[in-house]
Amino acid sequence: MLQYKQIMTKNLTIKSCFRFIILVLVVILIVTGIVEFIQFNDTINSLNKNNTDYDSISHKIIFLRTCMAIGLVLILSLIAFTLFILDKVMKKSSQELIEKEKEIDEMQKEFINQQQMINSTTKLYNDSLEYDRIKTEFFSNMSHELKTPLSVILGAIQLISHKTSVLPDERRKPHKHLRTIKQNCYRLVRLINNILDITRIDSGYIKMNLVNCNIVYLIEEITMSVAPYSEQKGLSLEFDTEEEEIVTAVDVDKIERILLNLLSNAIKFTEPNGKVSVTIKIKNNLISISVKDNGLGIPPDMQSSIFERFHQADNALTRISEGSGIGLSIVKSFVELHNGTIMLISEENKGSEFTIDLPIKLCESNIANESNQNNYRNKIVEAINIEFSDIYTIAS
């Protein structure tokens, strides 16, 4: 369109110039004619007064007429030449205009096709969003439907365990089977919790219940609570902190899930006699929480995608432990909900270190008082049993 406008402007300019030139030539022709007519009359009058020889008069008249004719021919020739050039230029410009009009028509057709493609793509995108919403809603409903009977089963198992523990003679035989049932119920609960978290994160309905608490005590309590699992595998579990108290606003449940997932992975992928350590320190007004092991490590080509959903560092033929591949994705999402970051440093066959940096901030809510400490410890134990359910032995 811009080129089309430029050509039109150029044509108008050329037309104006040629019109001006023709007007100037016509004016020159008229002025020349008037001047020569005046000279001719002056010549005749002077001849009549002076009684000049008619032969000389005749020569002068012929000379004047010749000059007038030559001037007229030259001016007409210039006008004709100007009109010829104008015709050529206008034909060329008209051809360019025709070509540009064709290009504009093609561009309009292409624009219409692109607009149709955009409309079609938009419809497909909206349809995919709707299908994704339906899928998310389905998974959410399915997870809730699975979780309800599982809770009933777990409650029944706990009652049976309590009754059989009262009868020492009949305790041994069913106790092993009850533990197996309970273990696999925990595994299903863990999977369902992960699916629920994924659907909530995708739909944006996940909530943050921030409270002010001593995060050092919280991390230490969680770390020491998983000690039985590390001891069963012959691992050394260490906790170290540079600060005895760091009060900040966190979602306790999500911090618990983050740390338990990282500890679970560290214990699963570290060989017996290995070491797992948890450290806390402050750097640049951030709380830095590190979970480090000297286990299998993660290959360099897989480290960039370790936090992607459904991704696992080892494939189905070589992996040594069960898992859905969504744990670290949820961990990353929970860390980001705290406005924090998580980073991985790993070397194959030498171990991995996950570092979480959280901002120090306070909110209006405070953590529960000491009267609820026992309930909180029981909750941690239950969360550990669920998170560590794929390590195949419930620590007693």
C-alpha positions in Angstrom: 0.0 0.0 0.0 2.9 2.4 0.8 4.4 1.8 -2.7 1.0 2.2 -4.3 0.7 5.6 -2.6 4.2 6.6 -3.6 3.5 5.8 -7.3 0.2 7.8 -7.2 2.1 10.7 -5.7 4.8 10.4 -8.4 2.2 10.4 -11.2 0.4 13.5 -9.8 3.8 15.3 -9.6 4.7 14.4 -13.1 1.3 15.5 -14.4 1.7 18.8 -12.6 5.2 19.4 -14.0 4.2 18.7 -17.6 1.1 20.8 -17.3 3.2 23.6 -16.0 5.7 23.2 -18.9 2.9 23.2 -21.5 1.4 26.3 -19.9 4.8 28.0 -20.1 5.2 27.1 -23.8 1.7 28.3 -24.6 2.4 31.6 -22.8 5.7 32.0 -24.7 3.9 31.3 -28.0 1.3 33.9 -27.3 3.9 36.5 -26.1 6.1 35.8 -29.2 3.1 36.2 -31.5 2.0 39.4 -29.9 5.6 40.8 -30.0 6.1 39.8 -33.6 2.7 41.3 -34.5 3.6 44.6 -32.9 7.0 44.6 -34.7 5.2 43.8 -38.0 2.8 46.8 -37.5 5.6 49.1 -36.5 7.6 48.1 -39.6 4.6 48.7 -41.9 3.9 52.1 -40.3 7.6 53.2 -40.6 7.7 52.1 -44.2 4.5 54.1 -45.0 5.9 57.2 -43.4 9.4 57.0 -44.9 8.2 55.9 -48.4 10.8 53.1 -48.3 11.5 51.0 -51.2 8.8 48.2 -51.6 11.4 45.6 -52.3 13.1 46.1 -49.0 9.6 46.2 -47.4 8.9 42.9 -49.0 12.1 41.3 -47.7 11.5 42.5 -44.2 7.9 41.2 -44.2 9.1 37.9 -45.5 11.8 37.9 -42.8 9.3 38.6 -40.0 6.8 36.0 -41.3 9.7 33.5 -41.4 10.7 34.2 -37.9 7.0 33.9 -36.8 6.7 30.6 -38.6 9.9 29.2 -37.2 9.0 30.3 -33.7 5.5 28.8 -34.0 7.0 25.5 -35.4 9.6 25.3 -32.5 7.0 26.0 -29.9 4.5 23.5 -31.4 7.3 20.9 -31.6 8.2 21.5 -28.0 4.6 21.0 -27.0 4.3 17.9 -29.1 7.5 16.5 -27.7 6.3 17.3 -24.2 3.0 15.5 -24.8 4.9 12.5 -26.2 7.1 12.2 -23.2 4.1 12.7 -20.9 2.2 9.9 -22.7 5.2 7.6 -22.3 5.7 8.4 -18.6 1.9 8.0 -17.9 1.8 4.6 -19.7 4.8 3.4 -17.6 3.2 4.7 -14.5 -0.1 3.1 -15.4 1.6 -0.2 -15.9 3.2 0.1 -12.5 -0.1 0.9 -11.0 -1.7 -2.1 -12.6 1.1 -4.3 -11.3 0.8 -2.8 -7.8 -3.0 -3.3 -7.9 -2.4 -6.9 -8.7 0.0 -7.2 -5.8 -2.4 -5.5 -3.5 -5.2 -8.0 -4.6 -2.8 -10.9 -4.0 -1.9 -9.4 -0.6 -5.6 -9.0 0.3 -6.3 -12.6 -0.7 -3.3 -13.7 1.4 -4.5 -11.6 4.3 -7.9 -13.2 4.1 -6.3 -16.6 4.0 -4.2 -15.8 7.0 -7.2 -14.4 8.9 -9.0 -17.6 8.2 -6.1 -19.6 9.5 -5.9 -17.4 12.6 -9.6 -17.9 13.2 -9.2 -21.6 12.7 -6.1 -21.7 15.0 -7.9 -19.7 17.6 -10.9 -22.1 17.5 -8.5 -25.1 17.9 -6.7 -23.3 20.8 -10.0 -22.6 22.6 -11.1 -26.2 22.0 -7.8 -27.5 23.4 -8.2 -25.2 26.5 -11.7 -26.6 27.0 -10.5 -30.2 26.6 -7.7 -29.5 29.0 -10.1 -28.0 31.5 -12.3 -31.1 31.1 -9.3 -33.4 31.5 -8.1 -31.5 34.6 -11.5 -31.6 36.1 -11.7 -35.3 35.4 -8.4 -36.0 37.1 -9.4 -33.9 40.0 -12.7 -35.7 40.4 -11.1 -39.1 39.9 -8.4 -38.3 42.5 -11.0 -37.3 45.1 -13.0 -40.5 44.3 -9.9 -42.6 44.8 -8.9 -40.8 47.9 -12.1 -41.4 49.8 -12.1 -45.2 49.8 -8.4 -45.2 50.5 -8.9 -43.2 53.6 -11.5 -45.7 54.7 -9.2 -48.6 54.0 -6.3 -46.9 55.9 -8.6 -46.2 58.9 -9.8 -49.9 59.0 -6.2 -51.1 58.8 -5.2 -48.9 61.7 -8.1 -50.3 63.8 -7.1 -53.9 62.8 -3.5 -53.2 63.6 -4.5 -51.8 67.0 -6.6 -54.9 67.8 -4.0 -57.4 66.7 -1.3 -55.7 68.7 -3.4 -56.4 71.8 -3.2 -60.1 71.1 0.5 -61.1 71.2 -0.1 -64.7 70.1 -2.0 -63.8 66.9 0.0 -60.7 66.1 2.8 -61.9 63.9 0.9 -63.6 61.0 -1.5 -60.8 60.0 0.8 -57.9 61.0 3.1 -58.5 57.9 0.2 -58.5 55.5 -1.4 -55.5 57.1 1.9 -53.6 56.8 2.0 -54.5 53.1 -1.6 -53.3 52.6 -0.9 -50.1 54.4 2.3 -49.5 52.5 0.6 -49.7 49.1 -2.3 -47.6 50.4 0.2 -44.9 51.2 1.7 -45.3 47.7 -1.7 -44.7 46.2 -2.3 -41.7 48.5 1.0 -40.3 47.4 0.2 -40.7 43.7 -3.3 -39.2 44.2 -1.8 -36.2 46.2 0.6 -35.6 43.3 -2.2 -35.7 40.8 -4.3 -33.3 42.9 -1.4 -30.9 43.2 -0.8 -31.0 39.5 -4.4 -30.3 38.7 -4.6 -27.5 41.2 -1.3 -25.9 39.9 -2.6 -26.1 36.3 -5.9 -24.6 37.1 -4.5 -21.9 39.4 -6.6 -23.0 42.4 -3.8 -23.9 44.7 -3.8 -21.9 47.9 -0.9 -20.7 50.1 -1.5 -20.9 53.9 1.4 -18.7 55.1 2.4 -18.6 58.8 5.4 -17.2 60.6 7.5 -20.0 62.0 11.1 -20.9 62.9 12.0 -22.6 59.6 15.2 -24.0 61.2 13.2 -26.0 63.7 10.8 -27.1 61.0 13.5 -28.4 58.7 15.3 -30.1 61.6 12.1 -31.8 62.8 11.4 -33.1 59.3 15.0 -34.2 58.7 15.3 -36.1 62.0 11.9 -37.7 61.4 13.2 -39.6 58.3 16.2 -40.9 60.2 14.7 -44.4 60.5 14.5 -44.8 56.7 18.1 -43.7 56.2 19.2 -46.1 59.0 17.4 -49.0 57.4 19.5 -48.4 54.2 22.7 -47.9 56.1 23.0 -44.2 55.3 24.4 -41.3 57.4 21.9 -38.5 57.7 23.2 -35.1 59.0 21.6 -31.8 59.7 23.6 -28.6 60.1 22.7 -24.9 60.4 24.5 -21.6 60.8 21.5 -20.0 62.5 19.5 -21.4 65.5 16.4 -19.4 64.6 15.1 -17.9 61.4 11.5 -16.7 61.6 9.8 -16.3 58.2 6.5 -16.8 56.5 6.0 -20.2 54.8 3.3 -22.7 54.0 4.3 -25.4 56.4 2.6 -28.2 54.4 4.3 -27.3 51.2 7.8 -26.9 52.8 7.2 -30.3 54.3 6.4 -31.8 50.9 9.4 -30.1 49.3 11.9 -31.4 51.8 10.4 -34.9 52.1 10.5 -35.3 48.3 14.2 -34.2 48.1 15.1 -36.4 51.1 13.2 -39.4 49.6 15.1 -39.1 46.3 18.4 -38.7 48.1 17.8 -41.8 50.2 16.5 -43.8 47.3 19.4 -43.1 45.0 22.3 -43.3 47.5 24.0 -46.6 48.0 24.4 -48.1 51.5 27.2 -46.5 53.6 26.5 -43.2 51.8 25.8 -39.8 53.2 22.8 -37.4 53.0 23.1 -33.9 54.5 20.7 -31.0 55.0 22.1 -27.6 55.7 20.6 -24.1 56.3 22.3 -20.7 56.1 21.4 -17.1 55.3 22.9 -15.4 52.2 21.8 -12.0 50.8 18.7 -11.9 52.9 17.7 -15.3 51.6 17.3 -18.6 53.4 19.4 -21.2 51.6 18.3 -24.8 52.2 20.6 -27.5 50.8 19.9 -31.3 50.4 23.0 -33.1 49.4 23.9 -36.7 48.8 26.8 -38.7 47.4 24.7 -41.1 45.4 24.2 -41.9 41.8 24.0 -38.3 40.5 22.3 -37.1 37.4 23.8 -37.2 33.9 24.7 -33.7 32.5 22.4 -34.0 29.5 19.4 -34.7 31.8 19.9 -32.0 34.4 18.2 -29.2 32.4 15.0 -31.2 32.2 14.9 -32.8 35.6 12.2 -30.4 36.8 10.0 -31.1 33.8 6.8 -32.9 34.5 6.7 -36.7 33.9 10.5 -36.7 33.4 12.8 -39.2 35.1 16.6 -39.3 34.9 16.6 -43.0 34.1 14.4 -44.9 31.7 11.9 -47.7 32.5 14.4 -50.5 31.9 17.2 -49.2 34.1 15.5 -47.3 36.9 16.0 -48.8 40.3 13.1 -47.3 42.1 9.4 -46.6 41.4 8.1 -43.1 40.7 5.7 -41.1 38.6 8.2 -38.4 37.4 6.1 -35.5 38.8 7.7 -35.1 42.2 10.4 -32.6 41.3 8.0 -30.7 39.1 5.7 -30.2 42.1 8.7 -29.2 44.3 9.7 -26.5 41.8 6.1 -25.2 41.7 5.9 -25.1 45.5 9.2 -23.3 45.7 8.1 -20.7 43.1 4.8 -20.2 45.1 7.1 -19.0 47.9 8.8 -16.6 45.4 11.9 -18.8 45.7 14.3 -20.6 43.4 15.7 -24.2 43.3 19.0 -25.1 41.7 20.7 -28.5 41.0 24.4 -29.2 41.1 25.1 -32.9 40.2 27.9 -35.1 38.9 27.3 -38.6 37.7 28.3 -41.3 40.3 29.3 -38.6 42.7 26.0 -37.2 44.0 23.6 -34.4 43.7 22.9 -31.2 45.6 19.5 -29.4 45.5 19.7 -25.8 46.8 16.5 -23.8 47.6 16.6 -20.1 48.2 13.6 -18.5 49.9 13.1 -14.8 50.7 12.8 -13.9 54.4 9.5 -12.2 55.0 6.7 -12.1 57.7 3.0 -12.2 57.6 0.2 -11.6 60.1 -0.4 -15.3 61.0 1.7 -17.2 63.5 2.3 -21.0 63.7 0.4 -23.1 66.2 1.4 -22.9 69.8 3.2 -25.7 71.7 -0.1 -27.4 72.7 -0.4 -28.6 69.1 3.2 -29.8 68.8 2.2 -33.4 69.2 -0.4 -33.2 66.6 2.1 -31.6 64.2 4.6 -34.4 64.9 2.0 -37.0 64.2 1.2 -35.2 60.9 4.8 -35.2 59.9 5.0 -39.0 60.6 2.0 -39.6 58.4 3.4 -37.3 55.6 6.7 -39.2 55.8 5.0 -42.6 55.6 3.2 -41.4 52.4 6.2 -39.7 50.8 8.5 -42.6 51.6 6.0 -45.3 50.6 8.0 -46.4 47.6 11.0 -47.4 49.7 9.0 -50.5 50.5 9.5 -50.7 54.2 7.6 -48.6 56.8 9.9 -47.5 59.4 8.7 -48.4 62.9 
